[in-house]
């Protein structure tokens, strides 16, 4: 399911315009991104938690040449599903 399909499904379910849903969804993504940039967590009880994790710098290999390359340290987004979401899928 892509973003447009999600927007259409939500708009049909709650009987609002697609533009309204698109604005809400864009605002949601923006808010989650800003919060994660500040190293905060976004928690939805039962659904899951968005967090960040630090990834150490490592040395990798170029698969074509075999040459060693440095992979810099980075911060990665993480999502941990909540119990209600897990239960709904099983």
Secondary structure as the mmCIF struct_conf table of DSSP 4:
data_model
#
loop_
_struct_conf.conf_type_id
_struct_conf.id
_struct_conf.beg_label_comp_id
_struct_conf.beg_label_asym_id
_struct_conf.beg_label_seq_id
_struct_conf.end_label_comp_id
_struct_conf.end_label_asym_id
_struct_conf.end_label_seq_id
HELX_RH_AL_P HELX_RH_AL_P1 UNK A 3 UNK A 14
TURN_TY1_P TURN_TY1_P1 UNK A 15 UNK A 15
HELX_RH_AL_P HELX_RH_AL_P2 UNK A 18 UNK A 37
TURN_TY1_P TURN_TY1_P2 UNK A 38 UNK A 39
STRN STRN1 UNK A 42 UNK A 44
TURN_TY1_P TURN_TY1_P3 UNK A 45 UNK A 47
STRN STRN2 UNK A 48 UNK A 55
STRN STRN3 UNK A 58 UNK A 61
TURN_TY1_P TURN_TY1_P4 UNK A 63 UNK A 65
STRN STRN4 UNK A 68 UNK A 71
STRN STRN5 UNK A 74 UNK A 81
HELX_RH_AL_P HELX_RH_AL_P3 UNK A 83 UNK A 89
#
